Amino acid sequence: MKIDLNRARRVAKGFTLIELMIVVAIVGILSAVAYPAYTDYIRRGDLVEGFQTLSSTQVRMEQYFQDNRSYLSGANCGVVPAATKYFTYACVATATTFTVTATGAAGTPTSGDEYTIDQAGTKGTTSFKGAAVTLTNCWAKKSTTDC
């Protein structure tokens, strides 16, 4: 029995370099789209921590006001939340008004974000992904126009 070597080579062919380069290009394009979408998804999950803390601090400040007839405790806010994993917090108050600010912690996905809430429950976004914005009565989650 005679073996045809040309036929055996044609059957045993693998992928060509062009085919492999096309696959690499497709994977690269998919990665370029998928990675930013994934990081934004993770970032939106981290924002919840700040939103919950701001909301609960507003309620606690109102309780403090009911007990003391002022938002101040000496020269400071009656209630200031402790820093969390993704945010640091600051409070500015007078006897009848307050504003609590959540600032994204450096080195976290929320870095560059800044959210506020005041005595009237008015939410605000002053910085989103490092860009200055002026959104009133909402906290931006996905973009500077999304509330």
C-alpha positions in Angstrom: 0.0 0.0 0.0 1.4 3.3 -1.1 0.8 6.4 1.1 0.2 9.8 -0.6 2.3 12.3 1.4 0.7 15.3 -0.3 -2.7 14.2 0.7 -1.6 13.6 4.3 -0.1 17.1 4.6 -3.3 18.7 3.3 -5.4 16.8 5.9 -3.0 17.5 8.8 -3.0 21.3 8.2 -3.5 23.5 11.2 -4.4 27.2 11.5 -2.7 29.7 9.4 -1.0 32.8 10.8 -3.7 35.0 9.2 -6.5 33.0 10.9 -4.7 33.3 14.3 -4.2 37.1 13.8 -7.9 37.5 13.0 -8.8 35.7 16.3 -6.3 37.8 18.2 -7.8 41.0 16.7 -11.4 39.9 17.6 -10.4 39.1 21.1 -8.6 42.5 21.4 -11.7 44.4 20.2 -14.0 42.5 22.5 -11.7 43.2 25.4 -11.5 46.9 24.6 -15.3 47.1 24.8 -15.9 44.6 27.7 -13.3 45.9 30.2 -14.5 49.5 30.5 -18.1 48.2 30.7 -17.1 45.8 33.5 -15.2 48.4 35.5 -18.2 50.8 35.3 -20.5 48.0 36.5 -18.2 47.4 39.5 -18.0 51.2 40.2 -21.8 51.5 40.2 -21.9 48.8 42.9 -19.4 50.7 45.0 -21.5 53.9 44.8 -24.2 52.3 46.9 -22.0 52.6 50.0 -21.9 56.4 49.7 -25.5 56.8 48.9 -26.6 54.7 51.9 -24.3 56.5 54.2 -25.4 60.0 53.0 -29.1 59.0 53.4 -28.7 57.6 56.9 -26.6 60.6 57.9 -29.4 62.9 56.8 -31.9 61.0 58.9 -29.5 61.0 61.9 -28.9 64.8 61.5 -32.7 65.3 61.6 -32.9 63.2 64.8 -30.1 65.3 66.3 -31.9 68.5 65.4 -35.1 67.2 67.0 -33.2 66.5 70.2 -31.0 69.7 70.3 -32.8 72.3 68.1 -29.6 72.7 66.2 -27.5 70.8 63.7 -24.4 71.9 65.5 -22.5 70.3 68.3 -20.3 73.1 69.4 -18.6 74.2 66.2 -19.1 70.9 64.4 -21.9 68.9 62.9 -24.0 66.9 65.3 -23.3 63.7 63.3 -20.4 63.0 61.0 -20.1 59.6 59.5 -16.8 57.8 59.6 -14.9 57.1 56.4 -15.9 53.9 54.6 -14.0 51.7 52.2 -14.9 53.8 49.1 -15.8 57.2 50.5 -14.7 59.9 53.0 -17.3 62.2 54.5 -17.4 65.9 55.5 -20.1 68.0 57.0 -20.7 71.7 57.1 -23.5 73.1 59.3 -25.1 76.1 60.8 -27.8 75.9 63.5 -30.5 75.5 60.9 -28.8 74.0 57.8 -26.2 71.3 56.9 -24.6 69.7 53.9 -22.9 66.4 54.1 -20.4 65.5 51.3 -19.2 62.1 50.3 -15.9 62.1 48.4 -14.6 59.0 46.6 -11.6 57.6 48.3 -8.3 57.8 46.4 -7.2 54.6 44.7 -10.7 53.2 44.5 -13.2 53.0 41.6 -15.1 55.9 43.2 -12.1 58.3 43.2 -13.2 61.5 41.5 -16.8 61.3 42.6 -18.4 63.8 45.0 -22.0 63.6 46.2 -23.9 65.8 48.7 -27.2 65.9 50.7 -28.6 68.7 52.8 -31.3 69.3 55.5 -34.1 69.3 52.9 -33.0 65.9 51.5 -31.7 67.6 48.3 -29.2 65.3 46.6 -26.4 66.7 44.5 -23.5 65.5 42.4 -20.6 68.0 42.1 -18.0 65.7 40.6 -18.4 62.6 38.5 -15.4 60.5 37.4 -13.2 63.5 38.1 -15.2 65.9 35.9 -17.0 68.8 37.6 -20.8 68.6 37.2 -23.8 70.4 38.7 -26.6 68.0 39.2 -29.3 68.9 41.7 -31.7 66.6 43.3 -30.0 63.4 42.0 -26.8 61.4 42.4 -25.2 60.4 39.1 -24.6 56.7 38.7 -23.8 55.9 35.0 -23.1 59.2 33.4 -23.3 63.0 34.1 -26.9 63.0 32.8 -28.1 59.8 34.5 -29.8 60.2 37.8 
